[in-house]
């Protein structure tokens, strides 16, 4: 496996290939990321992982400075997973100038749910993902379904810009107790780690009610929020939405239930397709 840090070295390494399959990450990798690498491997003639902690998607109160940077351990994991190339640029390499050109996704998709609680988040995500797809000449790109709204936003961006990239979503990997694997799980204390599967349980209860035919979504969502609060969580949202565009559900829609909540100082997100 080759590790490169500069755009010049990246272009040199990619020169013999025509169909790179790319897995963009912010590092601090876990088994969920490695599953995305496995999903990417048959999709191209070279498998590329990018590792870049993107300042543009962090708000002023977010954890940019303390976000774990574990490049050596990440590379060991990627090598074992069969990744061919890792692109880990510095900020000055990927952003040699202040980023005046940005990608602003449409409000109806990007200013709801995560976008409501993290203003500007998807603008930062789209800007850096567009850069990374361009730099790596990606023909396939794999993102995790745990970040469900992010996957929707990126797919729409790729479609609207007519990018020659096939975007795939990898299923969420979970602990035996149901906790979605996430880089931010490392912030949880041992006691919080035992409590964290409650978020998945709240979503599972909501999903089961929907499968059983319940359509009073407002009451179901409020009950889920109250249940989490009683267990010590601070939920931002627990909702049922259309899978297609994350808008309010209508009869016959395929649905997804999504949640974001803080446990202690750690904010976790999760979702289940219904």
Buried (B, 14 or more C-beta within 10 A) or exposed (E): BBBBBEBEBBEEBBEEBEBBBBBBBBBBBBEBBBBBBBBBBEBBEBBBBBBBBBBBBBEEEBBEEEBBEBBEEBBEBBBEBEBBBBBBBEEEBBBEEEBEEEBEBEEEBBBBBBBEBBEBBBBBBBBBBBBBBEBBBBBBBBBBBBBBBBBBBBBBBBEEEEBEBBBBBBEBBBBEEBBBBBBBBEBBEEEBBEBBBBBBBBBBBBBEBBEEEEEEBEEBBEBBBEBBEEBEBEBBBBBBBBBEEBEEBEEEBEBBBBBBBBBBEBBBBBBBBB
